[in-house]
Amino acid sequence: MSYAQQHIDEAIDILRGLDVDAIERVTDILAGVKEDGGRIFFLGVGGSAGNSSHAVNDFRKIAGIESYAPTDNVSELTARTNDEGWATVFVEWLKTSRLCARDAVFVLSVGGGSIEKGISPNLVTALQHAKAVGARITGVVGRDGGYTGQVADACVIVPTVNAEAVTPHAEAFQSVVCHLLVSHPKLKAHRTKWESAEEQ
């Protein structure tokens, strides 16, 4: 079997294994944020930061929900990293943004963060603050969900079907799930260009 076929077969297995109920719970939470006039703060590192930026675009434009990603502001991100350390870049950004109970923190991550393993401690400290102020927590993460999976109000965990391909699958399915969410009737507020263009 070619690697391409193996990768595609694994993706099919992941699709079949996704927890649809968890996706619906995330949808309901985000619909509540929208109804309350809250904001969504997308947190991610590396490829997940890129997915966070994409999600901000789609949730603002398609779902009509005020959304932000700290990693979109590279000047503030690097200043905070340089002056205060990597572990606090997200939490301090959220404090300045006055994260509150109307809002949601949405984590996109391969592992969900772990203080014990020293992986993505910035996610952990941000989520601790989110819990403290009563903000809602959601995410799309891989592996066992990490700290995000432990504290989230609703979390989609991308099933591990190949331990050697956790990162590419987790990051790919972050995008799949986010596109599902903004297309969901409970969240979608505006039609996308190509779908509306078919009627012209």
MARZA-498609 format. One line per 8 residues: their letters; for each residue y, z, x of N, C-alpha, C, O, CB. Coordinates in pm, whole numbers. Glycine has a CB too. Layout:
N
A> Y:Z:X:Y:Z:X:Y:Z:X:Y:Z:X:Y:Z:X  ...
//
This chain:
200
MSYAQQHI> -120:0:85:0:0:0:124:0:88:131:74:186:1:123:-96  222:-83:54:347:-87:130:428:38:103:409:106:2:429:-213:96  522:68:195:607:184:173:694:164:49:716:258:-27:696:210:295  742:41:28:825:13:-89:750:46:-217:806:107:-308:871:-134:-90  624:5:-225:544:34:-344:522:183:-361:529:235:-472:410:-39:-338  495:252:-250:475:397:-255:600:467:-307:591:555:-393:437:451:-115  716:427:-255:841:492:-295:869:469:-444:910:561:-515:959:437:-211  845:348:-490:867:318:-632:767:393:-719:804:444:-825:854:166:-657
DEAIDILR> 643:401:-676:543:477:-752:583:624:-761:566:687:-866:403:464:-688  635:678:-652:679:818:-652:795:837:-750:801:936:-822:721:863:-510  887:740:-752:1001:748:-843:954:747:-988:1009:819:-1072:1098:632:-819  853:666:-1017:798:663:-1153:737:798:-1189:755:846:-1301:691:551:-1165  665:859:-1094:607:991:-1118:716:1095:-1144:700:1183:-1229:519:1033:-998  826:1084:-1070:936:1179:-1090:996:1161:-1229:1022:1259:-1298:1045:1159:-982  1019:1037:-1269:1073:1011:-1402:986:1074:-1510:1037:1135:-1604:1084:861:-1426  856:1058:-1496:764:1115:-1594:763:1266:-1592:732:1331:-1691:624:1063:-1571
GLDVDAIE> 799:1323:-1476:794:1469:-1461:924:1541:-1489:927:1664:-1491:751:1501:-1325  1032:1467:-1511:1160:1533:-1537:1154:1614:-1666:1094:1572:-1766:1273:1429:-1546  1216:1731:-1663:1218:1821:-1778:1328:1776:-1874:1446:1806:-1853:1240:1970:-1733  1290:1705:-1979:1386:1652:-2076:1460:1766:-2146:1579:1754:-2175:1315:1563:-2179  1390:1874:-2174:1455:1988:-2241:1565:2047:-2154:1670:2088:-2204:1352:2096:-2276  1541:2051:-2022:1643:2103:-1930:1765:2012:-1931:1879:2060:-1928:1587:2115:-1787  1743:1882:-1937:1855:1787:-1942:1935:1808:-2070:2058:1805:-2067:1804:1641:-1935  1867:1830:-2182:1937:1854:-2308:2015:1986:-2304:2123:1995:-2361:1837:1856:-2424
RVTDILAG> 1960:2087:-2235:2033:2214:-2222:2160:2195:-2140:2265:2250:-2174:1943:2322:-2158  2151:2118:-2032:2270:2087:-1952:2372:2014:-2039:2491:2044:-2034:2233:2002:-1827  2325:1918:-2117:2414:1842:-2206:2489:1935:-2301:2610:1922:-2317:2334:1738:-2287  2418:2026:-2362:2480:2118:-2457:2584:2207:-2389:2690:2235:-2446:2374:2205:-2525  2555:2252:-2269:2651:2335:-2195:2777:2256:-2165:2888:2306:-2184:2589:2387:-2064  2761:2132:-2120:2878:2051:-2086:2956:2012:-2211:3079:2002:-2207:2835:1925:-2012  2887:1991:-2321:2956:1965:-2448:3040:2086:-2488:3150:2072:-2541:2854:1931:-2560  2988:2206:-2461:3063:2328:-2488:3186:2339:-2400:3292:2383:-2445:2975:2449:-2468
VKEDGGRI> 3172:2301:-2275:3287:2302:-2182:3395:2207:-2235:3514:2240:-2236:3242:2260:-2038  3353:2090:-2277:3448:1992:-2330:3518:2046:-2454:3640:2033:-2467:3376:1860:-2364  3443:2105:-2544:3500:2160:-2668:3599:2272:-2639:3699:2287:-2708:3388:2211:-2760  3570:2350:-2536:3656:2464:-2499:3777:2422:-2417:3862:2506:-2385:3575:2566:-2422  3786:2294:-2381:3896:2248:-2297:3880:2292:-2152:3979:2308:-2080:4026:2299:-2351  3756:2312:-2111:3729:2354:-1974:3715:2237:-1879:3729:2121:-1917:3605:2438:-1969  3687:2272:-1755:3673:2173:-1648:3534:2182:-1586:3469:2286:-1594:3781:2192:-1540  3490:2074:-1523:3365:2075:-1447:3399:2059:-1300:3474:1969:-1261:3267:1961:-1495
FFLGVGGS> 3344:2148:-1219:3360:2140:-1074:3226:2102:-1012:3131:2181:-1016:3414:2275:-1016  3219:1983:-955:3096:1934:-894:3092:1974:-746:3184:1945:-670:3085:1781:-909  2983:2041:-709:2967:2086:-570:2846:2018:-508:2736:2023:-564:2952:2239:-564  2865:1956:-393:2755:1893:-322:2792:1871:-176:2910:1865:-141:2716:1761:-389  2691:1857:-94:2709:1837:50:2634:1711:92:2526:1683:39:2659:1961:131  2689:1637:184:2623:1516:233:2616:1410:126:2717:1380:61:2483:1549:283  2499:1352:106:2482:1252:2:2514:1307:-136:2561:1235:-224:2341:1198:3  2489:1436:-154:2520:1500:-282:2671:1510:-303:2718:1514:-417:2457:1640:-288
AGNSSHAV> 2749:1513:-194:2895:1511:-206:2939:1374:-259:3028:1365:-343:2964:1541:-69  2875:1268:-209:2904:1135:-260:2869:1123:-407:2945:1064:-484:2828:1030:-180  2757:1179:-446:2718:1179:-587:2815:1262:-671:2841:1229:-787:2575:1233:-603  2868:1370:-613:2966:1452:-685:3091:1372:-713:3146:1379:-823:3000:1578:-605  3138:1296:-615:3256:1213:-634:3234:1110:-744:3321:1087:-828:3293:1144:-503  3117:1048:-743:3081:950:-846:3078:1018:-983:3127:963:-1082:2944:884:-815  3020:1137:-989:3011:1210:-1116:3149:1243:-1170:3174:1231:-1291:2929:1338:-1099  3240:1284:-1081:3377:1314:-1125:3438:1192:-1193:3498:1204:-1300:3464:1357:-1005
NDFRKIAG> 3422:1076:-1132:3473:953:-1191:3416:932:-1330:3491:909:-1425:3441:833:-1101  3286:940:-1344:3221:910:-1471:3249:1013:-1579:3270:979:-1695:3072:898:-1451  3249:1140:-1541:3275:1244:-1641:3419:1240:-1689:3447:1270:-1805:3242:1382:-1585  3512:1204:-1602:3652:1190:-1643:3670:1066:-1730:3729:1072:-1838:3745:1184:-1519  3619:952:-1682:3647:823:-1746:3560:799:-1870:3611:751:-1971:3625:710:-1646  3432:831:-1863:3341:801:-1972:3328:917:-2071:3328:897:-2192:3204:764:-1917  3317:1039:-2017:3299:1155:-2105:3431:1221:-2144:3436:1299:-2239:3211:1257:-2037  3539:1190:-2072:3668:1248:-2106:3678:1397:-2078:3746:1470:-2151:3697:1223:-2249
IESYAPTD> 3609:1441:-1972:3614:1583:-1935:3685:1596:-1801:3651:1527:-1705:3470:1644:-1928  3781:1685:-1794:3852:1709:-1668:3752:1757:-1564:3682:1856:-1585:3968:1814:-1687  3744:1686:-1452:3641:1714:-1351:3697:1698:-1211:3788:1619:-1188:3519:1622:-1371  3640:1775:-1118:3686:1772:-979:3569:1796:-884:3466:1852:-922:3796:1877:-957  3586:1751:-760:3492:1782:-652:3573:1823:-530:3655:1744:-482:3399:1658:-620  3553:1943:-477:3628:1987:-359:3615:1892:-241:3707:1879:-160:3583:2124:-318  3501:1827:-230:3477:1739:-116:3559:1611:-123:3562:1535:-25:3331:1705:-107  3626:1584:-235:3713:1468:-242:3844:1490:-167:3916:1395:-135:3743:1434:-388
NVSELTAR> 3875:1616:-138:3997:1649:-64:3958:1686:79:3940:1803:111:4075:1765:-134  3946:1584:163:3895:1606:299:3991:1691:382:3947:1764:471:3870:1473:368  4120:1682:356:4216:1762:433:4196:1911:408:4188:1990:502:4361:1722:398  4188:1948:280:4166:2089:249:4028:2136:295:4013:2246:347:4182:2114:99  3928:2051:275:3791:2087:315:3783:2117:464:3724:2217:505:3694:1974:278  3842:2030:546:3833:2049:692:3923:2163:738:3890:2233:834:3870:1920:765  4037:2181:672:4123:2294:708:4053:2426:681:4055:2517:764:4257:2287:631  3991:2436:564:3920:2560:532:3800:2581:625:3774:2693:668:3873:2558:385
TNDEGWAT> 3729:2474:655:3614:2486:747:3662:2535:883:3600:2624:943:3542:2349:762  3771:2478:933:3823:2513:1065:3876:2656:1069:3853:2730:1164:3932:2416:1105  3948:2694:964:4018:2823:966:3936:2940:913:3952:3053:959:4143:2812:887  3848:2912:816:3780:3022:748:3628:3016:758:3560:3117:735:3819:3023:604  3573:2899:793:3428:2886:805:3367:2810:689:3419:2810:578:3366:3022:813  3255:2744:716:3190:2655:620:3140:2727:496:3141:2670:387:3077:2585:686  3096:2850:512:3032:2921:401:3126:2949:285:3080:2970:173:2974:3052:450  3257:2949:308:3351:2987:203:3436:2870:152:3526:2891:71:3441:3096:253
VFVEWLKT> 3410:2748:199:3498:2637:161:3502:2613:11:3608:2584:-45:3454:2509:231  3388:2624:-56:3385:2597:-200:3439:2714:-281:3515:2695:-375:3243:2565:-244  3401:2834:-244:3443:2950:-324:3594:2967:-318:3656:2997:-420:3374:3078:-275  3654:2948:-202:3798:2963:-191:3871:2852:-267:3977:2875:-326:3841:2964:-44  3814:2732:-266:3870:2621:-343:3867:2654:-493:3963:2629:-565:3792:2489:-315  3754:2711:-538:3740:2747:-679:3837:2860:-718:3889:2861:-830:3596:2790:-708  3859:2952:-628:3954:3060:-657:4095:3004:-675:4167:3044:-767:3952:3165:-544  4135:2913:-586:4267:2852:-598:4279:2771:-727:4387:2763:-786:4295:2762:-477
SRLCARDA> 4168:2713:-770:4167:2636:-896:4153:2725:-1019:4148:2676:-1132:4054:2535:-894  4146:2854:-997:4136:2953:-1105:4017:2926:-1197:4031:2921:-1319:4265:2955:-1187  3903:2909:-1136:3779:2893:-1212:3768:3006:-1314:3791:3122:-1281:3655:2891:-1118  3731:2970:-1439:3724:3072:-1543:3606:3044:-1637:3531:2949:-1617:3855:3077:-1623  3592:3126:-1738:3477:3119:-1827:3472:2991:-1910:3366:2955:-1960:3477:3238:-1918  3583:2923:-1925:3583:2795:-1998:3521:2682:-1915:3483:2578:-1968:3726:2757:-2039  3511:2704:-1786:3471:2599:-1692:3322:2600:-1662:3249:2691:-1702:3549:2613:-1564  3278:2496:-1589:3140:2489:-1541:3139:2447:-1395:3220:2365:-1351:3056:2391:-1626
VFVLSVGG> 3047:2503:-1322:3016:2457:-1187:2886:2379:-1196:2786:2428:-1248:3005:2577:-1084  2890:2258:-1146:2775:2167:-1153:2731:2135:-1010:2800:2064:-938:2810:2036:-1232  2617:2188:-971:2567:2171:-834:2476:2049:-825:2382:2034:-903:2493:2296:-788  2505:1964:-729:2415:1855:-691:2368:1887:-549:2449:1893:-456:2485:1712:-700  2237:1907:-534:2187:1953:-405:2039:1922:-391:1965:1919:-490:2212:2104:-388  1997:1898:-268:1854:1876:-243:1777:2006:-260:1668:2007:-318:1832:1818:-102  1833:2117:-208:1759:2242:-212:1820:2352:-296:1754:2452:-323:1743:2292:-77  1946:2335:-339:2007:2435:-425:2074:2550:-355:2133:2637:-420:1907:2487:-514
GSIEKGIS> 2065:2553:-220:2127:2660:-143:2035:2778:-121:1957:2815:-209:2252:2706:-210  2046:2836:0:1964:2953:33:2028:3031:146:2043:2980:257:1820:2910:71  2067:3154:118:2121:3240:223:2012:3273:324:2036:3273:445:2180:3368:163  1892:3302:273:1781:3342:361:1748:3234:463:1719:3264:578:1657:3374:278  1752:3109:420:1719:2998:509:1841:2942:580:1829:2852:663:1651:2888:431  1958:2993:548:2080:2946:612:2115:2802:575:2174:2730:655:2067:2958:760  2078:2762:453:2103:2625:408:2204:2627:293:2183:2694:192:1971:2556:363  2313:2553:310:2418:2542:208:2464:2678:157:2464:2702:36:2368:2458:92
PNLVTALQ> 2505:2768:249:2556:2897:202:2683:2882:121:2717:2971:42:2581:2989:321  2755:2771:139:2877:2748:61:2847:2733:-88:2929:2770:-172:2950:2623:112  2730:2680:-121:2690:2672:-261:2663:2812:-317:2701:2843:-429:2566:2584:-277  2597:2893:-237:2561:3028:-283:2684:3112:-311:2694:3174:-417:2472:3098:-178  2779:3114:-218:2899:3195:-238:2981:3144:-357:3041:3222:-431:2985:3196:-111  2984:3013:-375:3056:2956:-490:2990:2997:-621:3059:3030:-718:3060:2802:-480  2858:2996:-624:2787:3033:-746:2799:3182:-775:2805:3223:-891:2639:2995:-736  2803:3263:-671:2825:3406:-692:2960:3431:-758:2972:3515:-847:2816:3483:-557
HAKAVGAR> 3061:3356:-715:3193:3369:-776:3191:3318:-920:3249:3380:-1009:3299:3292:-693  3123:3207:-942:3112:3152:-1078:3050:3254:-1173:3097:3271:-1286:3029:3022:-1078  2945:3320:-1129:2882:3423:-1212:2980:3537:-1239:2987:3589:-1351:2753:3478:-1143  3056:3574:-1137:3147:3687:-1151:3257:3661:-1253:3302:3754:-1320:3208:3721:-1016  3301:3536:-1265:3410:3505:-1359:3357:3454:-1492:3436:3425:-1582:3504:3402:-1298  3226:3441:-1505:3166:3400:-1631:3164:3250:-1655:3142:3205:-1768:3238:3463:-1741  3185:3172:-1549:3178:3026:-1564:3033:2984:-1586:2941:3051:-1539:3238:2955:-1440  3014:2874:-1656:2880:2823:-1678:2831:2750:-1553:2910:2690:-1479:2878:2729:-1800
ITGVVGRD> 2701:2755:-1530:2643:2696:-1410:2532:2599:-1449:2441:2635:-1523:2589:2805:-1314  2542:2477:-1398:2439:2377:-1419:2412:2308:-1286:2483:2331:-1189:2480:2274:-1529  2310:2225:-1283:2283:2152:-1160:2169:2054:-1173:2090:2059:-1267:2255:2248:-1049  2163:1965:-1075:2048:1878:-1056:2009:1896:-910:2082:1855:-820:2079:1726:-1092  1894:1956:-888:1853:1993:-752:1706:1959:-729:1629:1937:-823:1876:2143:-728  1670:1955:-602:1532:1927:-567:1457:2053:-527:1504:2165:-548:1526:1827:-455  1340:2034:-469:1253:2142:-424:1227:2242:-538:1187:2201:-647:1315:2214:-303  1250:2372:-513:1225:2471:-619:1354:2512:-689:1355:2604:-771:1156:2596:-561
GGYTGQVA> 1463:2445:-655:1592:2477:-717:1678:2571:-636:1799:2578:-658:1570:2536:-851  1617:2644:-540:1692:2735:-457:1772:2836:-536:1732:2877:-645:1784:2658:-368  1887:2876:-480:1972:2974:-548:2028:2919:-678:2044:2992:-776:2087:3018:-456  2057:2789:-679:2107:2727:-802:2008:2744:-916:2044:2781:-1027:2136:2578:-779  1882:2716:-887:1778:2729:-988:1762:2871:-1039:1724:2893:-1154:1646:2681:-933  1792:2969:-953:1778:3109:-992:1889:3155:-1086:1865:3235:-1177:1777:3196:-868  2011:3105:-1064:2124:3161:-1139:2181:3067:-1246:2265:3109:-1326:2234:3198:-1044  2138:2943:-1249:2196:2846:-1342:2164:2879:-1487:2058:2933:-1518:2146:2706:-1309
DACVIVPT> 2257:2845:-1575:2233:2857:-1718:2139:2746:-1764:2062:2764:-1859:2365:2851:-1796  2145:2632:-1697:2051:2523:-1719:2051:2438:-1593:2156:2406:-1538:2089:2437:-1846  1931:2400:-1549:1919:2329:-1423:1805:2228:-1432:1696:2260:-1479:1897:2427:-1305  1833:2107:-1387:1730:2004:-1381:1674:2002:-1239:1748:1977:-1143:1786:1863:-1422  1545:2028:-1227:1481:2026:-1095:1404:1896:-1080:1313:1867:-1158:1388:2148:-1076  1440:1819:-978:1372:1693:-950:1235:1726:-891:1228:1787:-784:1456:1603:-853  1126:1687:-957:993:1723:-908:967:1668:-767:1007:1557:-734:886:1672:-1003  900:1748:-687:860:1703:-554:725:1634:-565:625:1696:-600:854:1823:-454
VNAEAVTP> 723:1505:-536:597:1430:-539:552:1390:-400:438:1349:-379:612:1307:-627  644:1403:-304:613:1373:-165:705:1458:-79:826:1434:-75:628:1220:-132  650:1557:-11:730:1651:69:808:1582:179:905:1637:230:641:1756:128  767:1460:216:836:1386:321:952:1304:266:1025:1240:342:738:1295:394  970:1304:135:1076:1223:75:1156:1302:-27:1206:1246:-125:1017:1099:9  1169:1433:-5:1241:1517:-99:1388:1476:-107:1443:1466:-217:1229:1663:-58  1452:1454:7:1595:1423:8:1628:1291:-63:1712:1291:-152:1645:1418:150  1564:1179:-26:1602:1055:-95:1573:1058:-245:1650:1004:-324:1529:939:-34
HAEAFQSV> 1464:1121:-284:1434:1128:-427:1532:1221:-500:1580:1188:-609:1290:1176:-449  1561:1336:-442:1651:1431:-509:1789:1369:-526:1849:1379:-633:1662:1561:-428  1839:1304:-422:1974:1247:-431:1976:1126:-524:2075:1104:-594:2024:1207:-291  1870:1048:-526:1864:933:-618:1863:980:-763:1930:922:-848:1739:848:-589  1788:1084:-792:1777:1129:-930:1895:1215:-975:1914:1234:-1095:1649:1207:-948  1974:1266:-881:2102:1325:-921:2184:1219:-994:2242:1246:-1100:2179:1379:-797  2187:1100:-937:2263:990:-996:2204:947:-1131:2277:923:-1227:2268:871:-900  2071:938:-1137:2005:899:-1262:2040:998:-1373:2076:956:-1483:1852:891:-1242
VCHLLVSH> 2029:1127:-1345:2055:1227:-1448:2202:1229:-1487:2234:1241:-1605:2011:1366:-1398  2292:1217:-1390:2435:1217:-1423:2471:1098:-1510:2553:1110:-1602:2520:1217:-1295  2412:982:-1482:2438:866:-1567:2381:887:-1707:2441:844:-1806:2379:739:-1503  2266:952:-1716:2211:986:-1847:2308:1076:-1924:2333:1057:-2043:2073:1055:-1832  2363:1175:-1854:2451:1272:-1920:2577:1206:-1975:2613:1230:-2090:2489:1383:-1823  2644:1124:-1895:2768:1064:-1945:2741:958:-2051:2833:918:-2123:2846:1002:-1829  2617:911:-2061:2580:815:-2165:2531:884:-2292:2515:820:-2395:2472:722:-2113  2508:1014:-2283:2455:1091:-2395:2556:1094:-2510:2674:1119:-2485:2419:1234:-2351
PKLKAHRT> 2513:1071:-2633:2606:1072:-2747:2686:1201:-2761:2797:1199:-2815:2529:1049:-2874  2633:1313:-2712:2706:1439:-2722:2823:1446:-2624:2913:1528:-2640:2613:1555:-2698  2822:1358:-2521:2925:1364:-2419:3008:1237:-2407:3127:1244:-2374:2862:1393:-2287  2948:1124:-2434:3017:996:-2412:3135:983:-2507:3122:998:-2629:2920:878:-2431  3252:954:-2450:3373:939:-2530:3427:796:-2527:3496:754:-2620:3479:1034:-2482  3396:722:-2422:3451:588:-2405:3341:491:-2363:3254:527:-2283:3566:589:-2302  3345:371:-2415:3247:269:-2377:3275:219:-2236:3390:215:-2192:3249:153:-2477  3170:182:-2167:3185:125:-2034:3216:-24:-2043:3186:-87:-2144:3059:149:-1950
KWESAEEQ> 3275:-79:-1938:3332:-214:-1941:3231:-321:-1978:3256:-402:-2067:3391:-246:-1808  3117:-322:-1910:3023:-433:-1930:2955:-429:-2066:2920:-532:-2122:2918:-433:-1822  2935:-308:-2117:2876:-298:-2250:2972:-349:-2357:2931:-415:-2452:2836:-153:-2280  3101:-318:-2342:3198:-366:-2439:3229:-513:-2419:3266:-582:-2514:3326:-284:-2430  3214:-563:-2297:3242:-704:-2268:3142:-797:-2337:3174:-913:-2363:3239:-728:-2117  3023:-748:-2367:2921:-830:-2432:2964:-874:-2572:2914:-973:-2625:2790:-754:-2440  3057:-798:-2633:3101:-830:-2768:3216:-931:-2770:3254:-980:-2876:3143:-704:-2839  3271:-962:-2654:3386:-1052:-2648:3345:-1198:-2642:3430:-1286:-2637:3472:-1018:-2528
//
